[in-house]
Amino acid sequence: MNASDRTPADLLRSALAADPGRPLITFYDDATGERVELSVATFANWVAKTSNLLQGDLAAEPGDRLALLLPAHWQSAVWLLAAASVGVTAEIGGDPADADLVVAGPDALAEARACGGERVALALRPLGGRFPQPPAGFADYAVEVPGQGDRFAPFAAVDPAAPALSVGGDVLTGAGLVERARADAARLGLAPGSRLLTGAGYDSWEGLSAGLYAPLAAGASVVLCRRLDQLPAAQLARRIESERVTVTTLLPVGDTGLEDSSNTGDDA
C-alpha cells in the first residue's frame, strides 16, 4: 500500500483506490455454516455508513473511548475501521463503565449495560440481520446503519499520533498500528493477492493483525473463520483449496507475532 498511509483509515482508502473489486474479508461461522464475502468496495461502504452512525447519531468525536465487546466477525472489522475513521479509540474488551460508548454482541449485553453513554447492539446474525426483539436500552445496529450515508467525511482530521486501539494492555496510535501491521505482513510474507486464513480471535493484537490489519496493509485478503477449531481436518483442507489460501495463521502464538503461519502455495 502507500508508504504515506498513517492511519487504518488511510490503509482502507489506499485499498479502495488500488482495486475496489477484490475480496478483502471472507467470513465463515463454522457453527452456523454462514459464509459472507466482502469486496474492498463493499467493506468500505459498511465502514462509511458505520462512521456516519458513530459521528452523527451517536455524537462520537476524536478522543472518545469505545468499548468493543465483539468476537472475530466481519462486522467487528467494520467497527474497528469506523472508529479509526472518526478518531475514536477502540478498546477491545474494554470496561463499558469507563467508556464513552459501547458496541456489544448478543452475548455481552448484560455487561454492556454498565455504559452510561450510547449503547449499540449487534445481533451477529447471517447477512447482518437484526434482533427479533430489539434489546432494551440499545440501538440495534442492523436497524440504524442501512439509512446512513454512503460517503463519510470526519468533522475533524484524525491525528495519526492519537490512540486508535487498546488491546491486551497495549495502546497503539494510528501510526503505530499501521507500522505493526506492515511488520506483521512482511513477517507472514503477505503481498498483493495473498489469501490468509485465520481462526484467531479478535481479543489479542495477533488475532486482530491476522484477521484484519496485516492483510489490509499488504493489499492481501483474509479468510476469517469463527470457531475454526470445530472444523474437521478434511473440511479445513478443502476450505484452504477452495478459498485459494496462500498463508495460514490458525491461532496466535506467544506475544511476539504471528509465528504459526505457513505458506501453502503461490499467491493467487
N, C-alpha and C positions, 0 to 999 in steps of 0.2 A: 504494500500500500504506500501512500505518500509519506515521505520522510518528515513532512511538516505536520502530520497528524499529532495532536497533543491531548486529545480527549477521546473517550469512547465514541462520542457523537461524531467526531471527525472521522474515525475509522469507518463508521457506517456510511457517512456521506461519500467517502472515497470508494467504498464498495459499490454504492449505488451508481456512481459516475463510471466505474470501470465496467460493470457487467450486471445490470439490474435484473436480468432474467435468470441468472444462475441460482441453483439451490444454495441456501445459507444454512437452514436448520431443517432436518428431517427428524421428527419426534415420534417415538414409539412409547406406548404404555403397555408393557408386557403382561399386565394383569387383565386389561380390558381388550387388547387387540387393536387399540387405536393407532393409526398412523396419520401424521399430518406433515406435509412438506411445504415449507415457505421459501419462496424465492427472496432474493435481496429486496426487490421492489415491494413484495407483499409484507415482508417483515418491517421494512421502513415505513410503510403505511400504517401498520399497527402501532409502531413507535410514535409516529406523528400524532395519531388520534389519542394515544395514551398520554403523550406530553401535553396536548391541549387540555385533556381532562385534568391532569395534575396541576398545570399552571392556572387554568381558568376556573373550572368548577371547584377545585379543591384549594385554590389560592396558595399553592406552594411556591416558594421562592428560593433563590440560591442561599445555601447555608442551612436550610431546613433538614431535619433528620427523619428518614422514612424507615420504619421497622418493617422489614420484608420477611414475612413468615410463610414462605412458599417452598415447595420441593423443586427439584430439577424438572423443568417444564418449559415448553416454548413460550407460554405467557409470562413466566418468570423472567425469561430473557428479554421479553418486550419491556417489562417494568424496569429492569436494570438499565436499559438504554434510554428509556423515557426519563428516569431520574437523572441520568448523566446529561441529557439534553436540556433539562431545566436548571441543573446545578444543585440538585438535591442529593444529599449523601444517603446512599442505600446501605442500611445496616442489616446484614444478613443475620437472621435470628435475633434481632435487636429487641430490647425491652420496650414493649409498647407504652408503658407508663412514663418512660423518659423521652419518647419520640414525639415529633410534631404531628405525624400521621402514621397510619399503619395499613398495610396491604396483607391480607391473610387468605390462606386456603381454607377449605371446609373443615380440616382437622385442627385448625388453630384459632377458631373464632372465639372460644371462651377466653383464651389468653389475650387475644387482641382487644377485648372489651376494656382492658385497663388503659387504653389510649384515650386521652382527653380531647384529642383533635379529630380530624376526619378519619373515618374508617371505611375501607373498601374491601369487599369480599369477592373472592374468585371461586366459582363452583368447580373449575378444572374439569368440566365435562367435555366429551368429544365435540369437536367443531366449535369450541368456545361457547357452549350452551350456558344458559342462565340457571339460577336456582329454581326449583319448582315453587318454593316459597321463599321470598327474599328474607334473609336473616335480619331480625330487628336490630336497629342501630347501625346498619351498614348500608352503603351504596353497593348495589350489585354491578360489578364491572361489566358484565355482558349486557346489561340494560343501558348503562351510561355511555359506553365507548362508541357504539356504532354511529351516533349522531354527531360525533366530534369532527372537526375539520381535518382534511387530508394533508394539509400543509401546516408546518409548525415553525414559528419564529419566537425565540425566547425574548421576554421583556428586557432581560439584562444579559450581557455576554457572559458565558461560562468561563470562569478562571481555571486554567489548567493546573494551577498550584493549589487550588482549594480541594478539600477532602471530597472524594467521589464514592468511595466504597470502604465499608468496615466489615471485616470478616476474620474470624478466628483470632481476635485480639489485634490484628493489624489494620491500620487506617492508611489507605492509598489515595494519593491525589490523582486527578485525571491523567496528568503526565506520567506519574509513577506507574499507574495501572497500564498505560499503553506501553511503557518501557518493559514491564514484566511480561506482558502478553507477547511482545515481539521476541523476547528472550526465550520464552517457552516454545513459541512457534519454531524458532531456529533449532532448539534442542530436539524437538519432535521431528524435524525435517519437513515441516509443512511448507507448501508452496501453492501458488495459484492452481486450482484444480484438485488439490488433495482432498480426500474424504476421510475424516477422523471419526471413529466410532468410540463412544464412551458410555459407561454405565455409572460414572461417578456422580455423587450428589452435588448440590449447589451450596453445601454447608461448609466448604473449605475453598481456599484460593485455588488449589489444584483442580477441584471439580469445576469451579467457575471458569477457569482458564481453558480447560479441555472442552467444556461444554458450551463455550461462547467466545471468550476474548481472544484466545490464541488463533483459532480458525479465522475469526474476523480480521485480526491483524495481518494474517498471511494471505488473505484472498482465497482461503480454503472454505470448506463447509463441514458441518458436524452432523453425525447421526447420533442423536441424543436419546438414550434408551433408559426409561424409568423402569426400575425393577428388573434390570437385565439379568440379575442373579437367578431369576426364575426360569430363564430360557435354557432348555436342554442344549448340549453341545452341538448336536447335529443341526438344530434350528439356528444357532448362532453362526455356524459355518455357512449356512445358506444365506443368512442375512448379510454377512460380510461379502459374499459373492454377489447377491442381487443388488446391494447398495453400492457396489464398486468401491468398497472401503480400501484405502491405501495405508492407513495408520490406525492402530487400536490403542486405546488407553482405557482399559476396562474399569480400573479403580485407582484412586490416588494412593501414592506410596510416600510415607515419611513426610518431612517438612521441606524438602529441598526442591521438589519439582515433579515432573511427570515422567518418572523413571521406569514405569512398567510398560512403556509404549513399544510397539513393534511395527515395522513396515511390512505390509502384506503384499506389496507389488508395486508396479509403476503407477504414477499418478494418473488419474482418469483425465 
